[in-house]
């Protein structure tokens, strides 16, 4: 659940809706190969969050709706495993990509986002390391079985990070905020994002049509005043859902 404070309210985008938006951005990206598998990975990479988002919680430290970055690490590991399995059932190639994506969240996206850090207590570090090792072994086995080259796997992994980070920015969930953003591209270059009045501008511009318009469901709830988890969940799940539209142009 992406929680973006605005004055005394919280604008909330569910992780599964952010994931759907990532898939829509992937749909617009030319030259994906294998196209359908990459689209499945982008669209469902955060499907494991569906379990948590069925009953959103209050952040004990702030009393506010809990943002995805502060969810307990043990829960992350549990529903990330479930998410990888669910995607793999749909498409083994996509499951391989999602496995690397979710393991990479704990490894600075394998060097493509050095500033990414996950808050975790030292006593759970071994659980994180075990999760990463287990998932890495699994997706490397799938890579060999599917006959996917290292170059192809890396290219599609990095593209998945592009779709994820661009969607996170639009959903107000990128840890760097709502300012400019540089996202690593498979060729070693960068996709530079600049905010605009109604969305963002990109350089280089990756899509075949311009401008591109996308939308995402947003819930607006009070930022404070929740007695407990049930109170918070009731407010979020019963909130009116509106679609926010964003325009992406060439810089």
Phi, psi and omega in degrees: 000120180269119184248116181245106181292133174224106185056238182259020178238165173240122173269122189241131171241127177291145179301324180293330176285322173302318181295319177299319178297320177302320177295323178294322177294321177297322178303327183276348186274123182282154170081015179291139181206120357284124191303307186297321180293319179293322178296318177298315180299315181294317185289327187244013187297336179248025183297336179298336179293344181304324180297312182291320186284353173291340178213075182303149186245164174270138175286119184297329183286328185246340185078006182258168174305138189278122177286151185301331182288344182251008177292141183307136185297324179299322178292317175311307186298323181292309185277343170293319176302314180297321180296317178299316180296318181297314180294320180299327177294328179284316188197117185298321179297315178297321178298322176299316180294316181294323176301313179294321178300312185286325173295322182294338177302329180265006181227037179052040180053042179050046174089358181269351176213080187298334183279353183287123176227141176253127179290123178206143178285150181304329184290346177254002181301322181295328178292320177297313181297321178294319178299310182299314181298318181294316182289321178299316178299320182293312184286332175290326175296316178297320180300315179295316182295324181275351179070035182270129180289158178300319182297316180294316181298316181295316180302313183286329173298312181296321177298322176299324177292324177298311182296319180297310185290322177295318177295316178303318180298314180296327180274007180065033182245003179284130183301339180282355177100205183250012178276200180297158184213141174243125183240129181296140176251159184300331183277005181095350177276192181228144169266116183261122181253129177238129180296145172233177183297328184235021179161242180204164174241144184240144173217120357289155180276120190268345189267160183275341177240156180213135356280172174249134179242129178229164179217161181215142177289134181231135173251139178242122181227164174301145180284327184232176173098021182263129182284324185198183181298320182296317178301316181294313181299320180298319181294315182293313186287337179263359183292148174297138180255122176242152179262123176265131182254137181231143180249133179247125183235177175276137178282000000 
